[in-house]
């Protein structure tokens, strides 16, 4: 297993990581102005339809990981802020990992690596992969990014997105494609005039991430464990969201989208 930095296995290190996530929300405000997302989407909180999750939305122990702290959003409706984040700190000696659920006032894909760059990280590498959830045969896109700082700090970020009806969002293989996609969605009026509620939910951005600071390359075992942690927590948060928004409804398997391979040839061919 790779050596873990002091920031990753100390109380101060955990606080620094949590502060980093708070910083992402500040960067999100700039994204609001940059992408022109307007109206109620820019007011984070229940008034926008966001959910306040309890600590118990994720289990205290999961595959050897133990929850050591939980940080919910501190305010209700927050004008000018598009991201509403809940974060759990999981530990497994000597590692500390942050698992976060971001309810983003944003339509479609959100390129989280840009927010990390806005807080001082440098993107060293970014790949798009696919994985299956335990309860579904449908593959999800996820982004894995290696981040560095001039100070020598390193981190690995894994994240993926589902929409308000639980469907996975396709990740652009090249993040430069994302800006054009966002502008097209805005220009095309994501919310239709005939079915505003369903269209808004189908375009909503619900972001799940796992972030771990480290030094040196991750071992294959640890890398695989982080992917499993992300897949497991993402599915739990997805089910929690669906059940909370539709009380009494059972979690339904995702149906495969026949358009996926045609629209994503780089994934159909196994490329990342």
C-alpha positions, 0 to 999 in steps of 0.5 A: 500500500502506498505511503499516505501523507500526514494530511491524510491521517491526522485530525488537522488533515481531515479538516483541511480536506473538508475545507477544500470541499467547502472551497469547491462550493465557492468555486461553484459560485464562479461557475454559476456566473461563467455558465449563465445558470440562472433563476432558482437553480442558484439558491442552494437548499430545500427551497430548490428541492435539495434534500438534507441527508442524515449521517445515517444515509451511509452506514457507519462501517462499509467494507472495512471503512469506518465513518469518523465524521459527518458534515452536513450543509450549515444553512438552508437556502443560500442565494448565489450558491449552486452547490449543497454538499454533505460529506462523510470522512471514512477512515481505514488505517492509515487512510482518511477518505472523504465521500461527498454528495453534492446537489448541484444547481446545474443542468447536465454534466458538471466537470468537478476537476475545474472546481478543484483547479480553482482551489489550487490543485493541478490536474495531472491526469484524467480518465473516464471509466465504466463500472456496474452498480451491484443492483444494476446491469447498467454501466456508469461513467465515472471520472478518475483524476490525479491531482497535484500541488506545487507543495508536493501534495497529491490526491486521487479524485473519483466521481460520477453523476446521476440525475433527479430520476436516478439515471447516470450521466455520461462523462465527456471523454475530453473535458474540453467538450463539456463547455460546448455541451453546457452551452448547447443545453442552456441554448436548447432550454433544458426545461421544456414548456410542456413538461417542466418538472420531469425535464428539470429532474432529468437534467438535474446534477447529483454528484457523488465523489471520493477524494483521498490525499496520498503520496506516490502512486496508489497500489492496485489494491487500494485503487480498486478499494476506492472504486468499490467505495465509490460505487457502493456509496453512490448507489446508497445515495442514489437509492436514498434520493429516489426513496426520499423524493418518492416515498414508498417507491422501491428502487428500480433497476436502471434500463439500458440505454440503447443509444449509449454505445452509438453516442459514446464510441470511445467507450464502446471500443473500450477506450478511456 
